[in-house]
């Protein structure tokens, strides 16, 4: 089972590094917003894997709260980009 978690963490590390690279490299604000959303989704997935690995409900709660805050931040930024404020 540890091998599966090691492979998952390697996949997440590569994906997060590509997401950060895209965030730095891209110029358009909408592309940066999508890249940041991908990064926050991957961080949420890492937290969920850690919660499954340790069996900690506290980490699971943190992952859920982080996902909700991430979703709200994307909505706020999208609303701002549309000129809704």
Gaussian input, Z-matrix of N, CA and C with variables (Angstrom, degrees):
# hf/3-21g

backbone

0 1
 N
 C     1     B1
 C     2     B2     1     A1
 N     3     B3     2     A2     1     D1
 C     4     B4     3     A3     2     D2
 C     5     B5     4     A4     3     D3
 N     6     B6     5     A5     4     D4
 C     7     B7     6     A6     5     D5
 C     8     B8     7     A7     6     D6
 N     9     B9     8     A8     7     D7
 C    10    B10     9     A9     8     D8
 C    11    B11    10    A10     9     D9
 N    12    B12    11    A11    10    D10
 C    13    B13    12    A12    11    D11
 C    14    B14    13    A13    12    D12
 N    15    B15    14    A14    13    D13
 C    16    B16    15    A15    14    D14
 C    17    B17    16    A16    15    D15
 N    18    B18    17    A17    16    D16
 C    19    B19    18    A18    17    D17
 C    20    B20    19    A19    18    D18
 N    21    B21    20    A20    19    D19
 C    22    B22    21    A21    20    D20
 C    23    B23    22    A22    21    D21
 N    24    B24    23    A23    22    D22
 C    25    B25    24    A24    23    D23
 C    26    B26    25    A25    24    D24
 N    27    B27    26    A26    25    D25
 C    28    B28    27    A27    26    D26
 C    29    B29    28    A28    27    D27
 N    30    B30    29    A29    28    D28
 C    31    B31    30    A30    29    D29
 C    32    B32    31    A31    30    D30
 N    33    B33    32    A32    31    D31
 C    34    B34    33    A33    32    D32
 C    35    B35    34    A34    33    D33
 N    36    B36    35    A35    34    D34
 C    37    B37    36    A36    35    D35
 C    38    B38    37    A37    36    D36
 N    39    B39    38    A38    37    D37
 C    40    B40    39    A39    38    D38
 C    41    B41    40    A40    39    D39
 N    42    B42    41    A41    40    D40
 C    43    B43    42    A42    41    D41
 C    44    B44    43    A43    42    D42
 N    45    B45    44    A44    43    D43
 C    46    B46    45    A45    44    D44
 C    47    B47    46    A46    45    D45
 N    48    B48    47    A47    46    D46
 C    49    B49    48    A48    47    D47
 C    50    B50    49    A49    48    D48
 N    51    B51    50    A50    49    D49
 C    52    B52    51    A51    50    D50
 C    53    B53    52    A52    51    D51
 N    54    B54    53    A53    52    D52
 C    55    B55    54    A54    53    D53
 C    56    B56    55    A55    54    D54
 N    57    B57    56    A56    55    D55
 C    58    B58    57    A57    56    D56
 C    59    B59    58    A58    57    D57
 N    60    B60    59    A59    58    D58
 C    61    B61    60    A60    59    D59
 C    62    B62    61    A61    60    D60
 N    63    B63    62    A62    61    D61
 C    64    B64    63    A63    62    D62
 C    65    B65    64    A64    63    D63
 N    66    B66    65    A65    64    D64
 C    67    B67    66    A66    65    D65
 C    68    B68    67    A67    66    D66
 N    69    B69    68    A68    67    D67
 C    70    B70    69    A69    68    D68
 C    71    B71    70    A70    69    D69
 N    72    B72    71    A71    70    D70
 C    73    B73    72    A72    71    D71
 C    74    B74    73    A73    72    D72
 N    75    B75    74    A74    73    D73
 C    76    B76    75    A75    74    D74
 C    77    B77    76    A76    75    D75
 N    78    B78    77    A77    76    D76
 C    79    B79    78    A78    77    D77
 C    80    B80    79    A79    78    D78
 N    81    B81    80    A80    79    D79
 C    82    B82    81    A81    80    D80
 C    83    B83    82    A82    81    D81
 N    84    B84    83    A83    82    D82
 C    85    B85    84    A84    83    D83
 C    86    B86    85    A85    84    D84
 N    87    B87    86    A86    85    D85
 C    88    B88    87    A87    86    D86
 C    89    B89    88    A88    87    D87
 N    90    B90    89    A89    88    D88
 C    91    B91    90    A90    89    D89
 C    92    B92    91    A91    90    D90
 N    93    B93    92    A92    91    D91
 C    94    B94    93    A93    92    D92
 C    95    B95    94    A94    93    D93
 N    96    B96    95    A95    94    D94
 C    97    B97    96    A96    95    D95
 C    98    B98    97    A97    96    D96
 N    99    B99    98    A98    97    D97
 C   100   B100    99    A99    98    D98
 C   101   B101   100   A100    99    D99
 N   102   B102   101   A101   100   D100
 C   103   B103   102   A102   101   D101
 C   104   B104   103   A103   102   D102
 N   105   B105   104   A104   103   D103
 C   106   B106   105   A105   104   D104
 C   107   B107   106   A106   105   D105
 N   108   B108   107   A107   106   D106
 C   109   B109   108   A108   107   D107
 C   110   B110   109   A109   108   D108
 N   111   B111   110   A110   109   D109
 C   112   B112   111   A111   110   D110
 C   113   B113   112   A112   111   D111
 N   114   B114   113   A113   112   D112
 C   115   B115   114   A114   113   D113
 C   116   B116   115   A115   114   D114
 N   117   B117   116   A116   115   D115
 C   118   B118   117   A117   116   D116
 C   119   B119   118   A118   117   D117
 N   120   B120   119   A119   118   D118
 C   121   B121   120   A120   119   D119
 C   122   B122   121   A121   120   D120
 N   123   B123   122   A122   121   D121
 C   124   B124   123   A123   122   D122
 C   125   B125   124   A124   123   D123
 N   126   B126   125   A125   124   D124
 C   127   B127   126   A126   125   D125
 C   128   B128   127   A127   126   D126
 N   129   B129   128   A128   127   D127
 C   130   B130   129   A129   128   D128
 C   131   B131   130   A130   129   D129
 N   132   B132   131   A131   130   D130
 C   133   B133   132   A132   131   D131
 C   134   B134   133   A133   132   D132
 N   135   B135   134   A134   133   D133
 C   136   B136   135   A135   134   D134
 C   137   B137   136   A136   135   D135
 N   138   B138   137   A137   136   D136
 C   139   B139   138   A138   137   D137
 C   140   B140   139   A139   138   D138
 N   141   B141   140   A140   139   D139
 C   142   B142   141   A141   140   D140
 C   143   B143   142   A142   141   D141
 N   144   B144   143   A143   142   D142
 C   145   B145   144   A144   143   D143
 C   146   B146   145   A145   144   D144
 N   147   B147   146   A146   145   D145
 C   148   B148   147   A147   146   D146
 C   149   B149   148   A148   147   D147
 N   150   B150   149   A149   148   D148
 C   151   B151   150   A150   149   D149
 C   152   B152   151   A151   150   D150
 N   153   B153   152   A152   151   D151
 C   154   B154   153   A153   152   D152
 C   155   B155   154   A154   153   D153
 N   156   B156   155   A155   154   D154
 C   157   B157   156   A156   155   D155
 C   158   B158   157   A157   156   D156
 N   159   B159   158   A158   157   D157
 C   160   B160   159   A159   158   D158
 C   161   B161   160   A160   159   D159
 N   162   B162   161   A161   160   D160
 C   163   B163   162   A162   161   D161
 C   164   B164   163   A163   162   D162
 N   165   B165   164   A164   163   D163
 C   166   B166   165   A165   164   D164
 C   167   B167   166   A166   165   D165
 N   168   B168   167   A167   166   D166
 C   169   B169   168   A168   167   D167
 C   170   B170   169   A169   168   D168
 N   171   B171   170   A170   169   D169
 C   172   B172   171   A171   170   D170
 C   173   B173   172   A172   171   D171
 N   174   B174   173   A173   172   D172
 C   175   B175   174   A174   173   D173
 C   176   B176   175   A175   174   D174
 N   177   B177   176   A176   175   D175
 C   178   B178   177   A177   176   D176
 C   179   B179   178   A178   177   D177
 N   180   B180   179   A179   178   D178
 C   181   B181   180   A180   179   D179
 C   182   B182   181   A181   180   D180
 N   183   B183   182   A182   181   D181
 C   184   B184   183   A183   182   D182
 C   185   B185   184   A184   183   D183
 N   186   B186   185   A185   184   D184
 C   187   B187   186   A186   185   D185
 C   188   B188   187   A187   186   D186
 N   189   B189   188   A188   187   D187
 C   190   B190   189   A189   188   D188
 C   191   B191   190   A190   189   D189
 N   192   B192   191   A191   190   D190
 C   193   B193   192   A192   191   D191
 C   194   B194   193   A193   192   D192
 N   195   B195   194   A194   193   D193
 C   196   B196   195   A195   194   D194
 C   197   B197   196   A196   195   D195
 N   198   B198   197   A197   196   D196
 C   199   B199   198   A198   197   D197
 C   200   B200   199   A199   198   D198
 N   201   B201   200   A200   199   D199
 C   202   B202   201   A201   200   D200
 C   203   B203   202   A202   201   D201
 N   204   B204   203   A203   202   D202
 C   205   B205   204   A204   203   D203
 C   206   B206   205   A205   204   D204
 N   207   B207   206   A206   205   D205
 C   208   B208   207   A207   206   D206
 C   209   B209   208   A208   207   D207
 N   210   B210   209   A209   208   D208
 C   211   B211   210   A210   209   D209
 C   212   B212   211   A211   210   D210
 N   213   B213   212   A212   211   D211
 C   214   B214   213   A213   212   D212
 C   215   B215   214   A214   213   D213
 N   216   B216   215   A215   214   D214
 C   217   B217   216   A216   215   D215
 C   218   B218   217   A217   216   D216
 N   219   B219   218   A218   217   D217
 C   220   B220   219   A219   218   D218
 C   221   B221   220   A220   219   D219
 N   222   B222   221   A221   220   D220
 C   223   B223   222   A222   221   D221
 C   224   B224   223   A223   222   D222
 N   225   B225   224   A224   223   D223
 C   226   B226   225   A225   224   D224
 C   227   B227   226   A226   225   D225
 N   228   B228   227   A227   226   D226
 C   229   B229   228   A228   227   D227
 C   230   B230   229   A229   228   D228
 N   231   B231   230   A230   229   D229
 C   232   B232   231   A231   230   D230
 C   233   B233   232   A232   231   D231
 N   234   B234   233   A233   232   D232
 C   235   B235   234   A234   233   D233
 C   236   B236   235   A235   234   D234
 N   237   B237   236   A236   235   D235
 C   238   B238   237   A237   236   D236
 C   239   B239   238   A238   237   D237
 N   240   B240   239   A239   238   D238
 C   241   B241   240   A240   239   D239
 C   242   B242   241   A241   240   D240
 N   243   B243   242   A242   241   D241
 C   244   B244   243   A243   242   D242
 C   245   B245   244   A244   243   D243
 N   246   B246   245   A245   244   D244
 C   247   B247   246   A246   245   D245
 C   248   B248   247   A247   246   D246
 N   249   B249   248   A248   247   D247
 C   250   B250   249   A249   248   D248
 C   251   B251   250   A250   249   D249
 N   252   B252   251   A251   250   D250
 C   253   B253   252   A252   251   D251
 C   254   B254   253   A253   252   D252

   B1=1.4515
   B2=1.5313
   B3=1.3436
   B4=1.4546
   B5=1.5206
   B6=1.3307
   B7=1.4629
   B8=1.5226
   B9=1.3131
   B10=1.4631
   B11=1.5262
   B12=1.3329
   B13=1.4611
   B14=1.5187
   B15=1.3245
   B16=1.4650
   B17=1.5274
   B18=1.3236
   B19=1.4678
   B20=1.5287
   B21=1.3321
   B22=1.4618
   B23=1.5280
   B24=1.3272
   B25=1.4589
   B26=1.5185
   B27=1.3269
   B28=1.4639
   B29=1.5262
   B30=1.3299
   B31=1.4657
   B32=1.5232
   B33=1.3298
   B34=1.4644
   B35=1.5250
   B36=1.3232
   B37=1.4642
   B38=1.5184
   B39=1.3187
   B40=1.4685
   B41=1.5301
   B42=1.3138
   B43=1.4652
   B44=1.5302
   B45=1.3338
   B46=1.4618
   B47=1.5165
   B48=1.3227
   B49=1.4607
   B50=1.5247
   B51=1.3203
   B52=1.4711
   B53=1.5274
   B54=1.3158
   B55=1.4595
   B56=1.5167
   B57=1.3336
   B58=1.4672
   B59=1.5191
   B60=1.3364
   B61=1.4653
   B62=1.5223
   B63=1.3269
   B64=1.4650
   B65=1.5270
   B66=1.3169
   B67=1.4611
   B68=1.5213
   B69=1.3091
   B70=1.4666
   B71=1.5191
   B72=1.3100
   B73=1.4682
   B74=1.5274
   B75=1.3099
   B76=1.4598
   B77=1.5187
   B78=1.3319
   B79=1.4597
   B80=1.5316
   B81=1.3098
   B82=1.4661
   B83=1.5280
   B84=1.3333
   B85=1.4763
   B86=1.5362
   B87=1.3095
   B88=1.4690
   B89=1.5316
   B90=1.3304
   B91=1.4564
   B92=1.5247
   B93=1.3264
   B94=1.4609
   B95=1.5282
   B96=1.3336
   B97=1.4584
   B98=1.5319
   B99=1.3153
   B100=1.4654
   B101=1.5287
   B102=1.3225
   B103=1.4588
   B104=1.5248
   B105=1.3092
   B106=1.4533
   B107=1.5279
   B108=1.3206
   B109=1.4618
   B110=1.5253
   B111=1.3116
   B112=1.4720
   B113=1.5242
   B114=1.3361
   B115=1.4597
   B116=1.5306
   B117=1.3245
   B118=1.4643
   B119=1.5323
   B120=1.3218
   B121=1.4609
   B122=1.5254
   B123=1.3292
   B124=1.4633
   B125=1.5284
   B126=1.3194
   B127=1.4698
   B128=1.5255
   B129=1.3202
   B130=1.4620
   B131=1.5298
   B132=1.3314
   B133=1.4662
   B134=1.5308
   B135=1.3391
   B136=1.4651
   B137=1.5332
   B138=1.3139
   B139=1.4615
   B140=1.5300
   B141=1.3207
   B142=1.4667
   B143=1.5207
   B144=1.3344
   B145=1.4672
   B146=1.5266
   B147=1.3374
   B148=1.4656
   B149=1.5312
   B150=1.3419
   B151=1.4645
   B152=1.5257
   B153=1.3306
   B154=1.4645
   B155=1.5270
   B156=1.3290
   B157=1.4611
   B158=1.5256
   B159=1.3277
   B160=1.4662
   B161=1.5181
   B162=1.3234
   B163=1.4551
   B164=1.5137
   B165=1.3112
   B166=1.4587
   B167=1.5300
   B168=1.3040
   B169=1.4618
   B170=1.5264
   B171=1.3303
   B172=1.4552
   B173=1.5297
   B174=1.3210
   B175=1.4660
   B176=1.5250
   B177=1.3129
   B178=1.4608
   B179=1.5303
   B180=1.3261
   B181=1.4628
   B182=1.5268
   B183=1.3204
   B184=1.4627
   B185=1.5307
   B186=1.3335
   B187=1.4612
   B188=1.5258
   B189=1.3159
   B190=1.4658
   B191=1.5291
   B192=1.3110
   B193=1.4747
   B194=1.5251
   B195=1.3300
   B196=1.4639
   B197=1.5273
   B198=1.3319
   B199=1.4635
   B200=1.5248
   B201=1.3234
   B202=1.4673
   B203=1.5253
   B204=1.3372
   B205=1.4679
   B206=1.5249
   B207=1.3155
   B208=1.4640
   B209=1.5242
   B210=1.3142
   B211=1.4590
   B212=1.5288
   B213=1.3257
   B214=1.4614
   B215=1.5199
   B216=1.3285
   B217=1.4629
   B218=1.5165
   B219=1.3189
   B220=1.4674
   B221=1.5310
   B222=1.3199
   B223=1.4662
   B224=1.5240
   B225=1.3287
   B226=1.4592
   B227=1.5203
   B228=1.3220
   B229=1.4588
   B230=1.5304
   B231=1.3256
   B232=1.4597
   B233=1.5265
   B234=1.3131
   B235=1.4626
   B236=1.5255
   B237=1.3187
   B238=1.4565
   B239=1.5267
   B240=1.3391
   B241=1.4634
   B242=1.5268
   B243=1.3060
   B244=1.4536
   B245=1.5277
   B246=1.3107
   B247=1.4578
   B248=1.5133
   B249=1.3280
   B250=1.4577
   B251=1.5204
   B252=1.3181
   B253=1.4626
   B254=1.4948
   A1=111.01
   A2=115.74
   A3=118.98
   A4=111.60
   A5=116.39
   A6=119.92
   A7=110.24
   A8=116.44
   A9=120.57
   A10=110.55
   A11=116.46
   A12=119.31
   A13=111.50
   A14=118.06
   A15=120.67
   A16=110.67
   A17=116.82
   A18=120.71
   A19=109.86
   A20=117.00
   A21=120.13
   A22=111.92
   A23=117.07
   A24=119.93
   A25=111.50
   A26=118.35
   A27=120.57
   A28=110.66
   A29=115.97
   A30=120.15
   A31=110.97
   A32=116.31
   A33=119.73
   A34=111.44
   A35=117.63
   A36=120.31
   A37=111.09
   A38=116.74
   A39=120.31
   A40=110.07
   A41=116.48
   A42=120.40
   A43=111.76
   A44=116.32
   A45=119.19
   A46=111.74
   A47=117.28
   A48=118.68
   A49=111.07
   A50=117.62
   A51=120.02
   A52=111.15
   A53=116.95
   A54=120.07
   A55=112.64
   A56=116.71
   A57=120.19
   A58=110.23
   A59=116.85
   A60=120.46
   A61=110.52
   A62=116.82
   A63=120.36
   A64=110.90
   A65=117.20
   A66=120.60
   A67=111.06
   A68=116.97
   A69=120.85
   A70=111.15
   A71=116.97
   A72=121.91
   A73=113.81
   A74=118.31
   A75=121.07
   A76=110.90
   A77=115.56
   A78=120.91
   A79=113.12
   A80=117.18
   A81=120.80
   A82=109.99
   A83=117.75
   A84=120.04
   A85=114.09
   A86=117.85
   A87=119.72
   A88=110.25
   A89=116.75
   A90=119.97
   A91=110.94
   A92=116.58
   A93=120.42
   A94=110.77
   A95=116.39
   A96=120.64
   A97=110.74
   A98=117.12
   A99=120.85
   A100=110.24
   A101=116.20
   A102=119.97
   A103=111.19
   A104=117.50
   A105=120.92
   A106=111.26
   A107=116.97
   A108=120.64
   A109=110.46
   A110=117.52
   A111=121.03
   A112=110.21
   A113=116.76
   A114=120.69
   A115=110.75
   A116=117.22
   A117=119.41
   A118=111.36
   A119=117.35
   A120=120.18
   A121=110.97
   A122=115.97
   A123=119.30
   A124=111.48
   A125=117.28
   A126=119.95
   A127=110.22
   A128=116.97
   A129=120.53
   A130=110.53
   A131=116.71
   A132=120.10
   A133=111.44
   A134=116.43
   A135=119.63
   A136=110.35
   A137=116.46
   A138=119.79
   A139=111.52
   A140=117.16
   A141=119.94
   A142=111.72
   A143=117.01
   A144=119.80
   A145=110.21
   A146=116.78
   A147=119.98
   A148=110.14
   A149=116.37
   A150=119.66
   A151=110.94
   A152=116.88
   A153=119.76
   A154=111.28
   A155=116.32
   A156=120.68
   A157=111.97
   A158=115.75
   A159=119.59
   A160=113.13
   A161=116.94
   A162=120.17
   A163=112.49
   A164=116.75
   A165=122.25
   A166=110.56
   A167=116.03
   A168=119.57
   A169=110.74
   A170=116.78
   A171=120.80
   A172=110.71
   A173=117.43
   A174=121.31
   A175=110.02
   A176=116.86
   A177=120.95
   A178=110.50
   A179=117.07
   A180=120.83
   A181=111.24
   A182=116.49
   A183=120.47
   A184=110.25
   A185=117.20
   A186=121.18
   A187=111.21
   A188=116.83
   A189=120.31
   A190=110.62
   A191=116.94
   A192=120.35
   A193=110.09
   A194=116.87
   A195=120.60
   A196=111.11
   A197=117.69
   A198=121.09
   A199=111.38
   A200=116.79
   A201=120.39
   A202=110.64
   A203=117.01
   A204=120.32
   A205=111.63
   A206=116.66
   A207=120.64
   A208=111.01
   A209=116.25
   A210=120.42
   A211=110.70
   A212=116.47
   A213=119.99
   A214=112.22
   A215=117.14
   A216=120.30
   A217=111.43
   A218=116.91
   A219=119.96
   A220=110.18
   A221=117.06
   A222=119.28
   A223=111.83
   A224=116.93
   A225=120.71
   A226=110.94
   A227=117.15
   A228=120.43
   A229=110.68
   A230=117.60
   A231=120.21
   A232=111.09
   A233=116.34
   A234=119.98
   A235=110.86
   A236=116.70
   A237=121.11
   A238=110.83
   A239=117.09
   A240=120.74
   A241=111.40
   A242=117.57
   A243=121.34
   A244=111.06
   A245=117.16
   A246=119.83
   A247=113.17
   A248=116.72
   A249=121.08
   A250=114.41
   A251=118.32
   A252=119.93
   A253=111.19
   D1=-32.27
   D2=179.27
   D3=-65.12
   D4=-29.82
   D5=178.91
   D6=-66.00
   D7=-39.25
   D8=178.52
   D9=-63.08
   D10=-43.62
   D11=179.06
   D12=-68.10
   D13=-34.62
   D14=177.28
   D15=-65.70
   D16=-40.85
   D17=177.74
   D18=-65.90
   D19=-41.38
   D20=177.98
   D21=-61.99
   D22=-44.15
   D23=179.66
   D24=-66.56
   D25=-34.69
   D26=175.74
   D27=-65.94
   D28=-42.18
   D29=176.96
   D30=-61.90
   D31=-44.04
   D32=179.15
   D33=-65.00
   D34=-37.81
   D35=179.44
   D36=-64.08
   D37=-43.46
   D38=178.54
   D39=-65.93
   D40=-43.78
   D41=-179.08
   D42=-64.60
   D43=-41.95
   D44=178.64
   D45=-66.20
   D46=-39.05
   D47=178.72
   D48=-66.86
   D49=-36.93
   D50=175.36
   D51=-66.87
   D52=-37.60
   D53=177.72
   D54=-65.65
   D55=-41.29
   D56=177.59
   D57=-67.15
   D58=-39.87
   D59=176.97
   D60=-60.88
   D61=-43.27
   D62=178.56
   D63=-65.54
   D64=-38.47
   D65=178.95
   D66=-62.83
   D67=-40.10
   D68=179.16
   D69=-73.87
   D70=-39.87
   D71=-171.73
   D72=-78.89
   D73=-36.13
   D74=-174.72
   D75=-72.13
   D76=149.72
   D77=-176.20
   D78=-105.07
   D79=-36.93
   D80=-174.40
   D81=-74.21
   D82=135.90
   D83=-177.51
   D84=-61.25
   D85=-34.15
   D86=179.77
   D87=-67.82
   D88=-39.64
   D89=177.31
   D90=-65.21
   D91=-37.92
   D92=176.58
   D93=-64.91
   D94=-37.78
   D95=179.09
   D96=-64.79
   D97=-42.41
   D98=178.72
   D99=-65.78
   D100=-41.38
   D101=178.41
   D102=-62.98
   D103=-41.94
   D104=178.21
   D105=-65.88
   D106=-35.69
   D107=176.86
   D108=-65.89
   D109=-39.52
   D110=176.98
   D111=-63.30
   D112=-41.85
   D113=179.57
   D114=-62.73
   D115=-44.84
   D116=-179.72
   D117=-67.01
   D118=-33.94
   D119=176.18
   D120=-66.13
   D121=-40.59
   D122=177.96
   D123=-66.69
   D124=-38.50
   D125=177.14
   D126=-63.78
   D127=-39.35
   D128=176.07
   D129=-62.25
   D130=-41.23
   D131=178.35
   D132=-64.46
   D133=-39.56
   D134=177.13
   D135=-62.39
   D136=-43.05
   D137=178.03
   D138=-62.67
   D139=-37.77
   D140=178.07
   D141=-67.13
   D142=-38.44
   D143=177.54
   D144=-66.92
   D145=-40.41
   D146=177.17
   D147=-62.26
   D148=-40.64
   D149=178.59
   D150=-64.05
   D151=-38.75
   D152=178.17
   D153=-69.35
   D154=-36.02
   D155=-178.79
   D156=-69.57
   D157=-42.39
   D158=-176.68
   D159=-91.99
   D160=-19.29
   D161=-176.78
   D162=74.96
   D163=21.26
   D164=-176.38
   D165=-90.27
   D166=122.27
   D167=176.91
   D168=-76.34
   D169=-22.32
   D170=178.18
   D171=-64.96
   D172=-43.53
   D173=178.46
   D174=-67.29
   D175=-34.95
   D176=176.85
   D177=-63.85
   D178=-41.53
   D179=176.64
   D180=-62.78
   D181=-40.96
   D182=178.15
   D183=-62.60
   D184=-41.37
   D185=179.49
   D186=-63.57
   D187=-41.10
   D188=179.74
   D189=-66.38
   D190=-44.81
   D191=179.30
   D192=-64.42
   D193=-41.29
   D194=178.92
   D195=-62.63
   D196=-40.04
   D197=178.62
   D198=-65.34
   D199=-40.63
   D200=179.03
   D201=-65.84
   D202=-44.03
   D203=178.30
   D204=-64.93
   D205=-37.81
   D206=177.89
   D207=-64.11
   D208=-43.53
   D209=178.32
   D210=-62.20
   D211=-43.64
   D212=178.43
   D213=-63.57
   D214=-38.58
   D215=178.98
   D216=-65.26
   D217=-39.67
   D218=177.93
   D219=-64.95
   D220=-39.53
   D221=177.67
   D222=-63.91
   D223=-41.09
   D224=179.87
   D225=-65.27
   D226=-44.93
   D227=-179.84
   D228=-66.07
   D229=-40.61
   D230=177.98
   D231=-64.45
   D232=-40.14
   D233=177.96
   D234=-64.87
   D235=-40.11
   D236=178.35
   D237=-65.02
   D238=-40.96
   D239=-179.98
   D240=-65.92
   D241=-30.80
   D242=179.63
   D243=-80.13
   D244=-11.44
   D245=-179.82
   D246=85.50
   D247=25.23
   D248=-176.75
   D249=-79.47
   D250=-14.74
   D251=-178.62
   D252=-94.85

